[in-house]
Structures are given as C-alpha cells and as structure tokens.
Amino acid sequence: MVKLDEETRKALLLFNRRAEAAESEAVEDKRLAKAAKAKDDAAGALKKAQDAGAEADVIAEADTAYRAALKTWQDLRDGVEPEEPANESEEPANESEEPANESNDDKQSSDSE
C-alpha cells in the first residue's frame, strides 16, 4: 500500500466525493428524462383517447396513467423520491399522512363525479 501524506489524502477524498456527486447527478438526470418521456407519452395517449371518442373507462384509465406519470415527474423534478403506486386499500392511509395537501383531495373528488 502506498503511504500518502495528509494533504494528498484529503485531496483524494474530496475528488472521490465530487466524482460520486457527479455520478449521482447523472443518474438523477436520466431518471428525470425518463419520467418526462413517460409523462409526455401518457399525455399523448390520453389526448388520442379523448380525440378518438373512446369509451369513458378507456379515457379514465389513460387519465389515471397520465396523473401518475405527472406526479412521478413532479416529484423527481422537486427532488422528492417518488412514491410507489399504492393499492386502493392503502390510499386512505396515505391521505391521513398528508393532511396539508388539499389540492389532491379536490382533484380526486372531481374525478369521481
């Protein structure tokens, strides 16, 4: 093993930290780009279903996929780790954890009408 003086050791540690940060940033950029593409694809599918006059359940499914892709993209853009898709039985538990997010509750109530 090579013996390093203290100054060289500190420089190598700094270099390694910066290299890891750059690699992490590149991975996050790829995740964001992938989420943006998924969002755009879902928006296109929703628009296509609406323009084609598809059945209401097909449009609702495309809308749900779009909203999920949009939320994932927004979370990644904002630096928040996106949540895994929850089962319907788990949704009430998630709502109780986030009482300050009333805008989602308004959207959900308008979706069900």
N, C-alpha and C positions, 0 to 999 in steps of 0.2 A: 504494500500500500504506500502511496506517495504521501509524504508529510507536507502539509500546507500551512503557511503562516495564517494568522488570524484575519488579515486583510483580504487575502485571496479566498479564504473560506467564506467570508461574508459576501464577497462579490459573486461567488458561485451560488450561494443560497439565494441572493437577490435575482440573479439570472434565471435560476430554476423557477422561482416564484412567478417571475414575469412570463416565462415560457408557458407555464401551466395556465396562467390567466389568459394568455393569448389563445391557447388551445381551447380552453373553456368558452371563450367568447366566440370562437369559430363554430363550435358545436351549437351554441345558443342561436347564432345567426342562421345556421342550417335548419334548426328546429322552427324558427320563426318563419323562414321562407317556405318551409313545408306546410306550416299551418296556414299561411297566407294563400298558398295554392289550393289547399283543401277548402278554405273559406270561399275563394273565388269559384271553384268547381261546384260547390254546393249552391252558391247563389245562381250560377248558370243553370243548374238542374232545376232549381225552384222556378226561375223565370220561364224556362222551357215548359215545365209542367203547367204553369199558370197560362201561358200563351197558347198552349195546345188545348186548353179547356179540359184538362184531366179531371178525374173524379176527385172529390173532396178529400178522401183518405190518402190518395197519392200526393196531393198538394200538401196536406198536413204532415205527411212523412218527410217530404222534401223540406218543408219549413222547419221541422224539428232538427233535421240533419244540418241545415244552414245555421240555426241558432246555436247548436252545439259547436260547430266549426268556428263560428264567430266568437263565442265565449273562449274557446281554446286559444285562438289567435290573440284576442284582447289580453288574456292572462299572460301569455308569453311576452307580448309587447310591453306589458306593465311590469314584468319581472316577477310575476306570481306563478308558482308551479301549478299548472292546470290540474283540476280535479279529474279523477277517473269517472267515467259515466256511472251514475248511480242507478240502482234498480228503483222502480216506483215505490217500493216499500221503504227505501232509505231516504227518499226526498223529504218527508216531514222532519226527520232528524236534522237534515242539513239546513232546512229553513229555520229551525229553532236556534241553530248555532250562529246564524247571520241575521239578527232581527233588524239591523240598520239598513239592509238592502231592500227597501220598499219598492224600488223600480222594477225588480224582477217579479215581485208579487203582483204588481199592476199588469205586467205583460202576461203572466200566467193566467190571471183572471180574464183578460181579454181574449186569450187563446181558447179558453173553454167555452166562451159564449158563442 
